[in-house]
Amino acid sequence: MTRHCELCKAPTKKTCVGCSRVAYCSKKCQSEHWIFHILECDTPGREITTADHLAAVIYDPQSQNPTTSVHFHDPAMHDWGFFKASTNEDKRALLSVYADLFRRLGVKPSTAHKWRVQGCLYTRIIDAYKQAGITTSNPNFTWLGQHPEYFKIRTTYASLQFGRKFDLAELVCAHIGLQSGDEGRERVANWSDHQYDCFTFYIVVFNGNNLPVECPGLWLRFGCCTVNDDRWRLLLKEIYPLLIRKCTFEEFVDAYSTSSLITLMDKKGLKKLRSGMPPEFEVVLSQSPSRIPAVWALKSFVTYPAESFDRSVLDHFGFANCTDSTESNRLKHYYAKVFDEWKVPPLMLQRAAEQDIIFDLITALRAAKLSKSERRFLQRVLTTQNQAKYGGKLPVFNDATSKESA
């Protein structure tokens, strides 16, 4: 099957040797595009670091605003000084220095990563500018000399997150009237899993209400899994903070436990606002927390893989037929296309899995341009026995990750 080169769009039958997913017409094109593809390739050949994410941002012509591009990968924001930069002007200047580092000075991301880990990033960048003869005449070099503090990161991203989460937990405790000390700890020790879920979700909301992607259970149980565009993300960022301000913690926990968060939203005057969410949002919240269809767990795995995720649910969608991790990653790639590129409604995919016709569903899609080898692979791994095992009704997703972030 003839495809088109990812870089120059020329017709080609060649693909990346590491994953066979992306087409290239020549080694030259593959080499030039590697700065992006290394982040997605199944076998990149080395550890992927935050320097690789930073380089991808710099080489992407549509991603030159650090407040919107680097922000998408918070560990890179932390490791490369963007969290320390107090103004957008300084963030842009910092990005310009790194653009010089990779583009003009020829430093590879792997080398920059080594410098950062060794604690000599700042001095090495200064030396690289001097060796290239780029000094006082360059405004980036001048700015660099005035801001050494942005290049000296003495904490890890994980420790930063822990400290931030602790501070947020204190704020949530104050908001819900939970006392500190032995009395508060004794009360928490007797909490139900649902109370822990809600407390942890409150921390998410107090932290800017970003989707809790590091906690797949929360991402599913509070309907975040149904959000797939910026308009709905912004709307979701309005709904939950308003709801938390309008109700008590006890009301929130009770509504969550009884699958009636939608009813609580309507009762608190948020019906018009939440009606702007996708229809699946109401469906999931009416089934959460204990009756969520398995397809949403699949979407969670494909979109935001996490170590705490119970992957046995993936067997319903063909992963049990994969012979190794390479095949699993390959199948995950196709499901990513199913959700993001081919726009298959999740509940339609759920029904196809229950009827053992996922392969038929995918191959019937006009947007799915599959080669013969791709069709053979998908036909083999997507041959499931769900009807025989479950009588045409997949088990609901039972995620045992309560207290995952408490």
N, C-alpha and C positions, 0 to 999 in steps of 0.2 A: 504493500500500500504506500503510495507516494504522499508524503507530508510536506510541511514547509518549515524551513529553518527558523528557529526561535529568534535569531538575530536579524538575518538579512531577508528572510521570507522566501528564499529560493527553494524550488522543489527538491526534495531529497528523500532517500530511503534510509539514511543513517540516523542513528540515535545515540544518546549518551550511553556509554558502556555501563556506567554505574547503576542506572535505573531503567533505561529503555523507554522512558516516558517522554523525554523532550528531544525533539529532532534538531540536528545540526548538519549543515552541508559540508563542513570542513573542520579541521582541528583549530584553525584560526578563529572561526566563529564561536566554537565551543569554549576556547580559551578566553575570549573577550566577554562571554556571557557567564563565565564560571563564578564571577564575583557575586552574582545573584543566585545561580543554580545551586551553589554549594550549600545554601541554606535549606534546600528541599530535596537534594539528591539522597537516595537510599544508602549509598556507599560513598561518602565524600572523601574518604581516605585519611581523615584526621579529625580531631576534636573541633567542633564548631564553637567559636568563642563570641563574646560580645563585640570584639573587633570586626568580625565578619558581618555582623548586623550593622555596625556603624559604616563600614565600607559600602555595603549595599545601599544605604541611605544616600551616601555621597555620590555614588555613581548613577543613581536613579535621577534622570532629568526632571521628573515630576515630583520629586520629594526633597526639596531644598529648604523647607521650613522646619527647623528642629523642634518647634513646639507642636507640630502635627505629625512629623515623620519619625524621629527618634523616639518620641513619646510612645509610639506603638510597642516599643520593646523597653520596658522600664529598667531591666538590668543594664542595658547599654547606656541609658541616660545616667544611671548611677556611676558605672565604671569609668565613663569618659568625661565626667565633670559637669554634665548638664543640670543635675540636681542642685549643684552649688552655684550655678550662674543665676543671679537674681533678676536679670532683665533679659528681654528678648534680644536686645542689641548685643549683649554679651554671649548669648546662646548662638546667634548668627556668627559672631566673630570666632567663637570656639569651633563651630562647624567649618569655617573657612580655613582655620589652621589645620584641621584634620584633612580637609580637601587638599591643601598643599602637601601634607604629609604623604598621602596616597598617590595623588595625581602628579604633582610636580617633583617631589623628592624621591618618588619611586619606592617608598617603604611598603612592604607587604603587610597585610593585616596580621599574619602570624608573628611577624617581627614586632609590630606595635604591641601585640598582646604580651609578648615576652618582656618587653620593656616595662609595661604597666605592672605586671606581676612582680618584677624585680625591683620596682620602686624607683626606676630611673627614667621614666617616660619624659619628664620635663627636660632634663639635661640632654637626653638623646635627641629630642626634637630640635633643641637649640643647636646642637652639633650638626644635625642634618642640614639645617638652614645654612650654617656657616660653610660647610663643605661644598654646598651647591653655589656658594657665592651670593646667596640671597639674604641680605641683612637689613641695614637701615633703610634701604629704599623700598622695602616691602612693608605695607601697613600691618599685615598679619604678624610679621616678626616683631614689629614694634609693640603691638597689643600683647603678644606672647610674653615679652619681657616685663610687662606691667601686671600680669595676672598669673603668677606661678601657682597660686592657691588652687586653681581649677584643675590642676594636673596631679595633685597630691591627695589621693583618695585613701583614707586610712581605715575605712570600714568596708565590710562586704555588703552586697545587696541584701543577703539573707538577714544579717544582723540589723540592718536598717529597717527592714520590714518587721522584724520582731519588735524592735523598739517602738515603731509607729503603731503596731497592733496593740501593744501593751497600753500606750497612751489612749488609744481609741477605746479600748475596753473600759478604762477608767471613766471616760466620758459617757459611755453607754450605761455603766452602772449608776452614775449620777442621774441620768435621764430616766431610768426605770425605777429609781428609788432603792437600789440595792446597796446596802451598807457594806463598808469595807470591814476588814478584821475578821475575827472568828465567827461572828454571827452571820456575816455575808457568806463566808466560805461554807458554813454548815448548811445554809439555805441552798446554795448552788449544788452541793453534794447530793441533795435530794431531788434535784431537777430531773424531769423526764427528758428523753431524747429530743422531743419536740421543742421543749424550752431551750435546750442547747442550740438546736438549729436556728431558732428565732433570734437568740442572743448573738450568735455568730453572724447572722444576716444583718442585724442591726449594726454590727461593726463594719460590714461591707458598705452599708448606706452612709454611715458617718465618715467613711473613707472616700467620699466623693461618688458613691454609688456606682463604681465601675463594676462590670460584670464579674462575678466571683469565679473566674475561670480556673483558679488553682484549687477550687473545691467543687468537683463535678456534681456532688450530691446537691449542693445549694443551687448551682447553676440550673439544675433540672427542676428542683422542687419549688422554686420561686418563679418559674416561668421564663427565666432568662434564655432558655434554649430555643424559644420561639422567635427571638429577635434576630433578624439577619440584615438589617440596613440601618443607616445612621438616624433616619427619622424616628424609627421605633426605639433605638437606643436612647435618644434624647428624651423621648416621651416617658420611657421607663425611669429615667433619672429624675423625672418630676413626680411620678406617681408614688413611689415608695417613700421618699422623704415626707411628702404631704401626708400620706397615710399614717406614718409613724408619729407625726406631730398631732394628728387629730384623734388618735386612739391610745388607749393604755397598752402596756406590754401584755397584760393579761388578756385583753380583747384580741390582740394580734395572735398570741399563742393559741387561744381557743379557736379563732377562725382558721388558722393554719392546720390545727389538729383535726378539724371537722371538714376540711376541703371547702371552706367557705370564705376565702380571702376576697373573692369577687363580690360576694354579698356585703362584706365589711367595707370594701371600697365604695360601693353604691350607697351604703348607709351613711358614710362620711362625706357624701357629696362629690365623689370622684367618678361617677358613672360616665359622664360625658368625656372625661379625660381618658379613662381606661378603655372606652369604646373605640378609641383611635388605634389601639393595639391590634395586631393580627388576630384573627378568630381563634387560632391555636392557643393563644395566651389564656383565654377563658377556659378552653378545654383542659389544658394542663393543670391549671389551678383548681379545677373542679375534680381532678383525679389525685392531685398531690395531697399528702406526701407518700401514700402507700400504693397507689394504683396507676403509676405512670407507665405508658406503653414503652416497650423495649426499644423502639426506634429512636426515642429521644436519647437514650443511653448511647446508642450507636453514633448519633450526631455529636454527642459530647466527646466521645473517644476520638472521632475524626477531627473535630474542630480544635479541642483543647486537651490533648492526652495528658493524663495525670497518673502518678504512681499509685494513688489510693483507689483507683478505679477498678471495680470488679469486672474483669474482662470475660467472664463466662457467658455473659449476655450476648457477646459477639458471635457465639457459635450459631445462633439463629440466622445470622446473615452471611454465612459461608466461611468464616474465619477458621472453623474447625477443620476445613478441608485444605488449608494452607500448610505446606510441608515445612516451611521455615520462616524466619523473620522477614526475609526478602519478599516472599510471596505475601505475607501479611501486610507489609508496607505498600506493596503494589496494589492490593485490594483496597487498603485504606485510601490510597490516592484516587481510585475510581469512585469510592463513596463520597470523597470530598467534591468531586465533579458532580455527582448526583445531587448533592445539596446546594452547592454554590454556583456551578456553571450551568447545569442542565435543569435546575430549578424544579426538581421533583418534590411535591409536597410530602413531608415525612410520613403522614398517616397513609398516603397512597403506597409508600414503600413498606410500611408496616403490613398492610393488607396483602401486598405481593409476597412478603416473607411468610405470612400465615398460609398462603396458597401454594408456596414453593414455586413461584413464577418470577423471581427477581430478575433472572437472566432475560426472560421474555420482556419484562418491563423496560429494562435498560436498552436492549437491542431494538426496541420499537421506537425509541426516542430519535427524533430527527437530528437533534444536536449531537448525538453520540456517534461520532465517526470512528469506528473500530476496525483495526486491521484483522486479518484472519487469525494471527497468533493471539491477539487480544481477545477475540471472540472465543477461541479454544480455551484460553486460560479462564475466562469468566464463566464459561459453560461448565467447566470442571469444578471450580470452587463454589459456584452458586447453585450446585445441585444439592438441595437441602431436603430434610425429611421432617419438616415441621408439622405437616398435617398428620403424619403417622404418630409422631411423638406427642403432639399437644391437641390434636383434634381440631386444627384450624384456628386456634386461639393461643397466641404466644403468652408465656408467663409475663406478668408485669415486672418492671425493673425494681429490684429490691436492693437498694444500695445501703450497705452497712457501714456508712461513713459518718454517722452522727458524731458530734463532738470532734469533728475533723479539724476544726480550727480553734476550738475553745481553749 
